[in-house]
Amino acid sequence: MPWKGEKDPYKIWLSEIILQQTRVEQGLAYYNKFIKAYPTIQKLAAAKDEDVFKLWEGLGYYSRCKNILFTAREIVSIYNSIFPRNYSDIIQLKGIGKYTAAAISSFAYNDPYAVLDGNVFRVLSRVFGIAKPIDSTDGKKFFEELAVDLLDKKEPALYNQAIMDFGATVCTPKQPNCNTCCFNKYCKAKNENLIDKFPFKSKKITIQTRWLNYFIFQYQNKVLIRKRTEKDIWQNLHEFYLIDSSDGEKQDIKNVKTRLKKFLGNEKFKVISISDVQQQKLTHRLIKGNFIKIELKKKIDFENYFWINKKEMNQYSFPKFINHFFETTNY
């Protein structure tokens, strides 16, 4: 991976933010695109929001993208384009928590701060047989103290990279390589046949279903969109006219026409098509919905929405839910 052994704090920071909640295989491509487009923090800070979000498109968890723009501009304006040197300053930056601050400090400056990511939690909990929940305040504090105790203070960067790689390649979430593991004689989880029980979490994720019905209003060669500005999923991305519902009411021609007449009145329109139910899984949500194409006989203005040429759509960033629809249909 290109960030292995990297000493530039900007590139380390960028790689760590991209890899949050993202598989390495997917994150690598995005990292390379970002470094090519924005090789320095000054380039990123000077970029247009829309260009950066378009580059981030498909990576998910878009608050990360919003935060890197904010932080890049803060470093340029407050720190004279020089990434902060001290851990105490780094952790104050927007979007940077203990783990990311420790990674930047140790990898860029070889400062003695222990990283504690999912891989490290897994290795420590299994080897020492620690049943404390990693999603609890007490559990996190316990693991933080253990990670600091184990850290090689003379070679923190090498140690941090090693234990992270160990968790990623040997002590994997499923089917770990216990037979070749150098800790297999001492690992409590293996010796007690409890590998699949660690790390331990106390909270179960509750998945909620959310229905999003998108009306793709078309007039001649134009289409109606808006930018999502609310503090909600997909903030700063674009979408079509949305009716957000709490249930999966069936969308058929009769239902759609009745709904449209409520806010279009006597304006003439034609229902072109209604898609099958589309869906996308998020961490805590299951997004479902339909895409309904509507041809308007007259151009109508909607509050907070604007018309663009269809050929311009690739210049705007859309959530994966919408992009996947376009990728799998002949729209």
Contacts in CASP RR format, 6 or more apart in sequence:
PFRMAT RR
TARGET T0000
AUTHOR 0000-0000-0000
METHOD contacts of the structure
MODEL  1
MPWKGEKDPYKIWLSEIILQQTRVEQGLAYYNKFIKAYPTIQKLAAAKDE
DVFKLWEGLGYYSRCKNILFTAREIVSIYNSIFPRNYSDIIQLKGIGKYT
AAAISSFAYNDPYAVLDGNVFRVLSRVFGIAKPIDSTDGKKFFEELAVDL
LDKKEPALYNQAIMDFGATVCTPKQPNCNTCCFNKYCKAKNENLIDKFPF
KSKKITIQTRWLNYFIFQYQNKVLIRKRTEKDIWQNLHEFYLIDSSDGEK
QDIKNVKTRLKKFLGNEKFKVISISDVQQQKLTHRLIKGNFIKIELKKKI
DFENYFWINKKEMNQYSFPKFINHFFETTNY
1 15 0 8 1.000
1 24 0 8 1.000
1 28 0 8 1.000
2 15 0 8 1.000
2 28 0 8 1.000
2 31 0 8 1.000
2 32 0 8 1.000
2 35 0 8 1.000
3 11 0 8 1.000
3 12 0 8 1.000
3 15 0 8 1.000
3 31 0 8 1.000
4 161 0 8 1.000
5 107 0 8 1.000
5 157 0 8 1.000
5 161 0 8 1.000
6 12 0 8 1.000
6 15 0 8 1.000
6 107 0 8 1.000
6 108 0 8 1.000
7 107 0 8 1.000
7 108 0 8 1.000
8 108 0 8 1.000
9 83 0 8 1.000
9 84 0 8 1.000
9 104 0 8 1.000
9 108 0 8 1.000
9 109 0 8 1.000
10 40 0 8 1.000
10 41 0 8 1.000
10 83 0 8 1.000
11 35 0 8 1.000
12 103 0 8 1.000
12 104 0 8 1.000
12 107 0 8 1.000
12 108 0 8 1.000
13 68 0 8 1.000
13 71 0 8 1.000
13 83 0 8 1.000
13 96 0 8 1.000
13 100 0 8 1.000
13 104 0 8 1.000
14 31 0 8 1.000
14 34 0 8 1.000
14 35 0 8 1.000
14 68 0 8 1.000
15 31 0 8 1.000
16 99 0 8 1.000
16 100 0 8 1.000
16 103 0 8 1.000
16 104 0 8 1.000
17 64 0 8 1.000
17 67 0 8 1.000
17 68 0 8 1.000
17 95 0 8 1.000
17 100 0 8 1.000
18 27 0 8 1.000
18 30 0 8 1.000
18 31 0 8 1.000
18 34 0 8 1.000
18 59 0 8 1.000
18 64 0 8 1.000
19 27 0 8 1.000
19 31 0 8 1.000
20 61 0 8 1.000
20 64 0 8 1.000
20 100 0 8 1.000
21 60 0 8 1.000
21 61 0 8 1.000
21 283 0 8 1.000
22 30 0 8 1.000
22 59 0 8 1.000
22 60 0 8 1.000
22 61 0 8 1.000
24 168 0 8 1.000
26 59 0 8 1.000
27 59 0 8 1.000
30 55 0 8 1.000
30 56 0 8 1.000
30 59 0 8 1.000
33 55 0 8 1.000
34 44 0 8 1.000
34 55 0 8 1.000
37 43 0 8 1.000
37 47 0 8 1.000
37 51 0 8 1.000
37 55 0 8 1.000
38 44 0 8 1.000
38 47 0 8 1.000
38 52 0 8 1.000
40 81 0 8 1.000
41 72 0 8 1.000
41 75 0 8 1.000
41 76 0 8 1.000
41 81 0 8 1.000
41 83 0 8 1.000
42 76 0 8 1.000
42 81 0 8 1.000
44 52 0 8 1.000
44 68 0 8 1.000
44 69 0 8 1.000
44 72 0 8 1.000
45 69 0 8 1.000
45 72 0 8 1.000
45 73 0 8 1.000
45 75 0 8 1.000
45 76 0 8 1.000
45 81 0 8 1.000
47 69 0 8 1.000
49 69 0 8 1.000
49 236 0 8 1.000
50 315 0 8 1.000
50 316 0 8 1.000
50 317 0 8 1.000
52 65 0 8 1.000
52 68 0 8 1.000
52 69 0 8 1.000
53 62 0 8 1.000
53 65 0 8 1.000
53 236 0 8 1.000
53 237 0 8 1.000
53 317 0 8 1.000
54 315 0 8 1.000
54 316 0 8 1.000
54 317 0 8 1.000
56 62 0 8 1.000
56 64 0 8 1.000
56 65 0 8 1.000
56 317 0 8 1.000
57 237 0 8 1.000
57 317 0 8 1.000
57 318 0 8 1.000
57 323 0 8 1.000
58 319 0 8 1.000
58 320 0 8 1.000
58 323 0 8 1.000
59 65 0 8 1.000
60 319 0 8 1.000
60 320 0 8 1.000
62 234 0 8 1.000
62 235 0 8 1.000
62 236 0 8 1.000
62 237 0 8 1.000
63 235 0 8 1.000
64 95 0 8 1.000
65 236 0 8 1.000
66 235 0 8 1.000
66 236 0 8 1.000
67 94 0 8 1.000
67 95 0 8 1.000
68 95 0 8 1.000
70 94 0 8 1.000
71 93 0 8 1.000
71 94 0 8 1.000
71 95 0 8 1.000
71 96 0 8 1.000
74 93 0 8 1.000
74 94 0 8 1.000
75 81 0 8 1.000
75 82 0 8 1.000
75 83 0 8 1.000
75 84 0 8 1.000
75 93 0 8 1.000
83 90 0 8 1.000
83 104 0 8 1.000
83 108 0 8 1.000
84 90 0 8 1.000
84 93 0 8 1.000
85 109 0 8 1.000
87 101 0 8 1.000
87 102 0 8 1.000
87 105 0 8 1.000
87 111 0 8 1.000
87 113 0 8 1.000
90 96 0 8 1.000
90 101 0 8 1.000
90 104 0 8 1.000
90 105 0 8 1.000
91 97 0 8 1.000
91 98 0 8 1.000
91 101 0 8 1.000
96 104 0 8 1.000
98 116 0 8 1.000
98 144 0 8 1.000
99 115 0 8 1.000
99 116 0 8 1.000
99 117 0 8 1.000
101 113 0 8 1.000
102 113 0 8 1.000
102 114 0 8 1.000
102 115 0 8 1.000
102 116 0 8 1.000
102 160 0 8 1.000
103 115 0 8 1.000
103 160 0 8 1.000
105 111 0 8 1.000
105 113 0 8 1.000
106 112 0 8 1.000
106 113 0 8 1.000
106 114 0 8 1.000
106 115 0 8 1.000
106 156 0 8 1.000
106 157 0 8 1.000
106 160 0 8 1.000
107 157 0 8 1.000
107 160 0 8 1.000
107 161 0 8 1.000
110 155 0 8 1.000
110 156 0 8 1.000
110 157 0 8 1.000
111 156 0 8 1.000
112 151 0 8 1.000
112 153 0 8 1.000
112 156 0 8 1.000
113 151 0 8 1.000
113 156 0 8 1.000
114 144 0 8 1.000
114 147 0 8 1.000
114 148 0 8 1.000
114 150 0 8 1.000
114 151 0 8 1.000
114 156 0 8 1.000
114 160 0 8 1.000
115 147 0 8 1.000
115 160 0 8 1.000
115 163 0 8 1.000
115 164 0 8 1.000
116 143 0 8 1.000
116 144 0 8 1.000
116 147 0 8 1.000
117 164 0 8 1.000
118 134 0 8 1.000
118 199 0 8 1.000
119 163 0 8 1.000
119 164 0 8 1.000
119 165 0 8 1.000
119 166 0 8 1.000
119 167 0 8 1.000
119 168 0 8 1.000
119 171 0 8 1.000
120 143 0 8 1.000
120 147 0 8 1.000
120 163 0 8 1.000
120 164 0 8 1.000
120 167 0 8 1.000
121 134 0 8 1.000
121 143 0 8 1.000
121 199 0 8 1.000
122 167 0 8 1.000
122 171 0 8 1.000
122 173 0 8 1.000
122 198 0 8 1.000
122 199 0 8 1.000
123 163 0 8 1.000
123 166 0 8 1.000
123 167 0 8 1.000
123 171 0 8 1.000
124 130 0 8 1.000
124 143 0 8 1.000
124 146 0 8 1.000
124 147 0 8 1.000
124 150 0 8 1.000
125 131 0 8 1.000
125 132 0 8 1.000
125 134 0 8 1.000
125 143 0 8 1.000
125 189 0 8 1.000
125 198 0 8 1.000
125 199 0 8 1.000
125 200 0 8 1.000
126 171 0 8 1.000
126 176 0 8 1.000
126 187 0 8 1.000
126 188 0 8 1.000
126 189 0 8 1.000
126 190 0 8 1.000
126 195 0 8 1.000
126 198 0 8 1.000
126 199 0 8 1.000
127 183 0 8 1.000
127 186 0 8 1.000
127 187 0 8 1.000
127 188 0 8 1.000
127 189 0 8 1.000
128 146 0 8 1.000
128 188 0 8 1.000
129 188 0 8 1.000
129 189 0 8 1.000
129 192 0 8 1.000
129 194 0 8 1.000
129 198 0 8 1.000
130 142 0 8 1.000
130 143 0 8 1.000
130 146 0 8 1.000
130 198 0 8 1.000
130 199 0 8 1.000
130 200 0 8 1.000
131 197 0 8 1.000
131 198 0 8 1.000
131 200 0 8 1.000
132 138 0 8 1.000
132 139 0 8 1.000
132 142 0 8 1.000
132 143 0 8 1.000
132 200 0 8 1.000
133 139 0 8 1.000
133 200 0 8 1.000
133 201 0 8 1.000
133 202 0 8 1.000
133 203 0 8 1.000
134 140 0 8 1.000
134 143 0 8 1.000
134 199 0 8 1.000
134 200 0 8 1.000
134 201 0 8 1.000
135 201 0 8 1.000
135 202 0 8 1.000
135 203 0 8 1.000
136 202 0 8 1.000
151 159 0 8 1.000
151 160 0 8 1.000
152 158 0 8 1.000
152 159 0 8 1.000
169 177 0 8 1.000
170 176 0 8 1.000
170 177 0 8 1.000
170 180 0 8 1.000
170 181 0 8 1.000
171 177 0 8 1.000
171 181 0 8 1.000
176 195 0 8 1.000
178 184 0 8 1.000
178 187 0 8 1.000
178 190 0 8 1.000
178 195 0 8 1.000
181 187 0 8 1.000
181 190 0 8 1.000
184 190 0 8 1.000
188 194 0 8 1.000
189 195 0 8 1.000
189 197 0 8 1.000
189 198 0 8 1.000
205 283 0 8 1.000
205 284 0 8 1.000
206 284 0 8 1.000
207 284 0 8 1.000
207 285 0 8 1.000
207 286 0 8 1.000
208 284 0 8 1.000
208 285 0 8 1.000
208 286 0 8 1.000
209 285 0 8 1.000
209 286 0 8 1.000
209 288 0 8 1.000
210 244 0 8 1.000
210 246 0 8 1.000
210 285 0 8 1.000
210 286 0 8 1.000
210 287 0 8 1.000
210 288 0 8 1.000
211 244 0 8 1.000
211 245 0 8 1.000
211 246 0 8 1.000
211 247 0 8 1.000
211 248 0 8 1.000
211 249 0 8 1.000
211 288 0 8 1.000
211 289 0 8 1.000
212 242 0 8 1.000
212 243 0 8 1.000
212 244 0 8 1.000
212 245 0 8 1.000
212 287 0 8 1.000
212 288 0 8 1.000
212 289 0 8 1.000
212 321 0 8 1.000
213 242 0 8 1.000
213 243 0 8 1.000
213 244 0 8 1.000
213 245 0 8 1.000
213 251 0 8 1.000
213 289 0 8 1.000
213 290 0 8 1.000
213 292 0 8 1.000
214 239 0 8 1.000
214 240 0 8 1.000
214 241 0 8 1.000
214 242 0 8 1.000
214 289 0 8 1.000
214 290 0 8 1.000
214 291 0 8 1.000
214 292 0 8 1.000
214 322 0 8 1.000
215 240 0 8 1.000
215 241 0 8 1.000
215 242 0 8 1.000
215 243 0 8 1.000
215 260 0 8 1.000
215 292 0 8 1.000
215 294 0 8 1.000
216 223 0 8 1.000
216 224 0 8 1.000
216 240 0 8 1.000
216 241 0 8 1.000
216 291 0 8 1.000
216 292 0 8 1.000
216 293 0 8 1.000
216 294 0 8 1.000
216 331 0 8 1.000
217 223 0 8 1.000
217 224 0 8 1.000
217 240 0 8 1.000
217 241 0 8 1.000
217 294 0 8 1.000
217 296 0 8 1.000
217 300 0 8 1.000
217 302 0 8 1.000
218 224 0 8 1.000
218 272 0 8 1.000
218 293 0 8 1.000
218 294 0 8 1.000
218 295 0 8 1.000
218 296 0 8 1.000
219 295 0 8 1.000
219 296 0 8 1.000
219 298 0 8 1.000
219 299 0 8 1.000
219 300 0 8 1.000
219 307 0 8 1.000
221 309 0 8 1.000
221 310 0 8 1.000
221 311 0 8 1.000
222 299 0 8 1.000
222 307 0 8 1.000
222 308 0 8 1.000
222 309 0 8 1.000
222 310 0 8 1.000
223 240 0 8 1.000
223 307 0 8 1.000
223 308 0 8 1.000
223 309 0 8 1.000
223 310 0 8 1.000
223 313 0 8 1.000
224 240 0 8 1.000
224 241 0 8 1.000
224 302 0 8 1.000
224 305 0 8 1.000
224 306 0 8 1.000
224 307 0 8 1.000
225 238 0 8 1.000
225 239 0 8 1.000
225 240 0 8 1.000
225 305 0 8 1.000
225 306 0 8 1.000
225 308 0 8 1.000
225 313 0 8 1.000
225 316 0 8 1.000
226 238 0 8 1.000
226 239 0 8 1.000
226 241 0 8 1.000
226 302 0 8 1.000
226 304 0 8 1.000
226 305 0 8 1.000
226 306 0 8 1.000
227 236 0 8 1.000
227 237 0 8 1.000
227 238 0 8 1.000
228 234 0 8 1.000
228 235 0 8 1.000
228 236 0 8 1.000
228 237 0 8 1.000
228 238 0 8 1.000
228 239 0 8 1.000
229 235 0 8 1.000
229 236 0 8 1.000
233 282 0 8 1.000
233 285 0 8 1.000
233 287 0 8 1.000
233 319 0 8 1.000
234 319 0 8 1.000
236 317 0 8 1.000
237 317 0 8 1.000
237 318 0 8 1.000
237 319 0 8 1.000
238 316 0 8 1.000
238 317 0 8 1.000
238 318 0 8 1.000
239 318 0 8 1.000
239 319 0 8 1.000
239 322 0 8 1.000
240 291 0 8 1.000
240 322 0 8 1.000
241 302 0 8 1.000
241 305 0 8 1.000
243 259 0 8 1.000
248 288 0 8 1.000
248 289 0 8 1.000
249 255 0 8 1.000
251 274 0 8 1.000
251 290 0 8 1.000
251 292 0 8 1.000
252 274 0 8 1.000
253 271 0 8 1.000
253 274 0 8 1.000
256 271 0 8 1.000
256 274 0 8 1.000
256 292 0 8 1.000
257 271 0 8 1.000
260 269 0 8 1.000
260 271 0 8 1.000
260 294 0 8 1.000
264 300 0 8 1.000
267 296 0 8 1.000
267 297 0 8 1.000
267 298 0 8 1.000
267 300 0 8 1.000
268 296 0 8 1.000
268 297 0 8 1.000
268 298 0 8 1.000
269 294 0 8 1.000
269 295 0 8 1.000
269 296 0 8 1.000
269 297 0 8 1.000
270 294 0 8 1.000
270 295 0 8 1.000
270 297 0 8 1.000
271 292 0 8 1.000
271 293 0 8 1.000
271 294 0 8 1.000
272 293 0 8 1.000
272 294 0 8 1.000
272 295 0 8 1.000
273 292 0 8 1.000
273 293 0 8 1.000
274 290 0 8 1.000
274 291 0 8 1.000
274 292 0 8 1.000
274 293 0 8 1.000
275 290 0 8 1.000
275 291 0 8 1.000
275 292 0 8 1.000
275 325 0 8 1.000
275 329 0 8 1.000
276 290 0 8 1.000
277 288 0 8 1.000
277 289 0 8 1.000
277 290 0 8 1.000
278 288 0 8 1.000
278 289 0 8 1.000
278 290 0 8 1.000
278 291 0 8 1.000
278 321 0 8 1.000
278 324 0 8 1.000
278 325 0 8 1.000
279 286 0 8 1.000
279 287 0 8 1.000
279 288 0 8 1.000
279 289 0 8 1.000
280 286 0 8 1.000
280 287 0 8 1.000
280 320 0 8 1.000
280 321 0 8 1.000
280 324 0 8 1.000
281 287 0 8 1.000
287 321 0 8 1.000
291 325 0 8 1.000
291 329 0 8 1.000
293 331 0 8 1.000
299 307 0 8 1.000
308 316 0 8 1.000
325 331 0 8 1.000
END
